[in-house]
Amino acid sequence: MGNMHNYLPIKVAEYTSEELYLLPHGELVETPYWKQERFVLDGNIPKVHIFSNVTFFTVSFQFEIQTQYESNLIIDIYSHHEKARGSERTFYWHHPTDGHIYVVRFHPDMERVISFYPTVPNVQLWVEGVKA
């Protein structure tokens, strides 16, 4: 228990011809959350309304130095009309430490930095399930 795969459903990705497998150079941050609204009632009484019965996760990772292959792979999967198409379609991502393959989609805010060569310094994925 305590790992992402323990809380996610088994799923099949929409784009399956290619999988994203990159080792981040910085930290990999897994953020669990619930679809819920928190508010305070009269008398300072906290109340939470839950919109779903499952935990959701985002994963963020960084690259201090990125190869041109890594940068091109991320941009290609994100931008290609038959692949992820931005955040529209899910795809497979290999978690670098827990050994599982997840069904993910890109966070819509993708940024590519051009210096000596193009790089995508930060990647954020919405995790929707574990590969069947």
Secondary structure, DSSP 8 states (H G I E B T S, - for coil): --SGGGTS-EE--SEEEEEE----SS-EEEEEE-SEEEEEETTTEEEEEES-SS-EEEEEEE-SS--HHHHHHHHHHHH-TTTTTTTTS-EEEE-TTT--EEEEEE-S----EESSSEE--EEEEEEEEEE-
